[in-house]
Amino acid sequence: MIDIAKRFEQNPLLSPKDLPASIDGLQITCLLNPGVFQYEGKTWLLVRVAERPEQKEGVISFPILTETGTEIIEIPTNAPELDASDARIINYKGVDYLTTLSHLRLLCSEDGINFYEPEGYPLLVGEGILEAFGIEDCRVALIEGKYYLTFTSVSDNGVGVGLRTTTDWKTFEKHGMILPAHNKDCAIFEEKINGMFYALHRPSSVEIGGNYIWITSSPDGLHWGNHKCIIKTRKGLWDSKRVGAGAAPIKTEKGWLSIYHGANENHQYCLGAFLMDLKDPSKVIAQTELPIMVPTEEYEVSGFFGNVVFTNGHIVEPDGDTITIYYGASDEFVCGAKFSIEEIYSLLKFNNV
């Protein structure tokens, strides 16, 4: 496999030990999958922070959100109706739960490498029954002076896409769930096309269909329609099991460039790229056959859920060719890497259109 990522020498940039837990009684298990944006001359990460209580022998404990706050649920590990074979999800008496509770936390940096938590900015936490298991993996899009935050809302009702907007990162307008369960990996384009908002998203099916990337449009950024499936899994390749969008597609002279993740049957997550038509992004004109980034470093191979590189945030540098991506490694660490758009172009296989 080809890997054209130029990883930061300082990786991992952030580890669970680098931040305090949000409340007493919890500890940070993972820092991962940040949304990325620039604001007031700094690089900002909206990091997913996953927490749970310290685990004790003979018991699995995990937090959920209720109307009165955070509740800790404890289940004996020898309970006959418990399936704890996955580090991320357990099933008890036929109901799925997450082993951690995630919120979103703002960090900033003057150099794009050393990040810290600034004062005066709120934590973004789950609210209401559709976010009882937390909010995760936020993408950030700046459109006409307003930041659009699309994130995964998780509860026992399913996994859907929530939206909040802001202009100052201190006050937020909440728009509820804009794409219902089961859906995630929603990345809004940072420019209207023919007067319409566009977004990539990933509905899921366990019966007919699969975990594919779709595109949708909207007149107002809130109400979405004209859904179309544009990228499917490919049997025998690195993205054979599931695919999902990364951050907002990048406008280039050749088309809208999207960095996406794919996983195979062994749950190895790699990154690839595809290109959409500038005037009609529902038309995919090229895609990489090989991945552009493969988990190879120790911090990518070993961790909370190993063999994973996953991005939903990047910055296009002023030279117009360099992309700095920030990514989650093994579902535990936040890391950085650089790519060349021209180098990605060289790996694209164009369709005969």
Disulfide bonds with the S-S distance in Angstrom:
none
